Amino acid sequence: MFNYLRKRFASHITERSRRKARLVSKDGRCNIEFGNVEQSRFVFLIDIWTTILDLRWRYKMTIFISAFLGSWFLFGLLWYVVAYIHKDLPEFNPSINHTPCVENINGLTSAFLFSLETQVTIGYGFRCVTEQCVTAIFLLIFQSILGVIINSFMCGAILAKISRSKNRAKTITFSRNAVISKRGGKLCLLIRVANLRKSLLIGSHIYGKLLKTTITPEGETIILDQVNIEFIVDAGNENLFFISPLTIYHIIDKNSPFFHMAAETILQQDFELVVFLDGTVEATSATCQVRTSYIPEEVLWGYRFAPIVSKTKEGKYRVDFQNFSKTVAVEMPHCAFCLYNEKEAKAKEKKGYDNPGFVLAEVSEASDTKM
């Protein structure tokens, strides 16, 4: 009993460590960390637009609110300084004939309110700049221009964040598992992908990368070595008609990295299959990329996907997403090498071969039979 629990615990720890080593999560996020970067973080300020777009929403909204409140308060201080220098404040007891730079600024609070009204162009009409101070006129112009710049940048960043094609990628889903079965007489690795929206992805292209650790003949260990995996559908892998779920497949031939794997050994392999789908969003014309990954535990040998498309009595096609990731067991050779050897053996049985050493000998019937 103790040995059984120990094995179960060891297998659980091994499975968890392998899951942690996944480079690309199921929802497409990359699990990678950069360390000891020599360049300063100020290089990200050079491309400030991309930096703002990549921020999380909580940080973006903090910057959005801080930019407006900070500019309103800063210019409120400047308006207060102008009123203080010109002695427009009540503590200076201005005369009746005194013309202030800004009407009805009595303190820091009223200066902040005037800054707010100026920058967002509210214009209540109670506080206004007079022609008495050239400094106030230039400050009004400068704040108006800077306010337009802040409005354009921050509102544009919010709009770009909302309309990013990354959100469109969330409506593209892959099957939970990949399966290996025969398709058209060939051994194939199959994955199902679906578009949850009725709008299409224009110019869709799908491909894959197999990530594994390899050792070169020179003894160099390459971690995350990438091998191209070609995925196709019956109509090709370019310009997919992505109106209904598609089953993409990779032919496991002698050039495939899966050729030397078998049903008994695939779980012992150390690889990660990353699948990419690139396309253009029909509504916004923005490029979009969807990605997911499969580890050996998520590749099922000897299974196929259950059908999900049917036709109703009204003549409409119905997609049942309840069976989207459902698989059905099928009879399969335990390795690709066995399948191709079996096909070659059957092909040889149908062919005849000439034997140059064969000699036809005629046998004459004996007239007498000796007992």
Helices and strands as residue ranges (DSSP letters): H 2-20, H 43-46, H 48-54, H 57-85, G 90-92, H 108-119, H 134-162, H 165-168, G 169-171, E 172-174, E 178-183, E 186-195, E 201-215, E 221-229, E 246-251, G 266-268, E 271-281, E 287-294, G 296-298, E 299-301, E 303-305, E 309-311, E 317-319, G 321-323, E 327-329, H 336-349
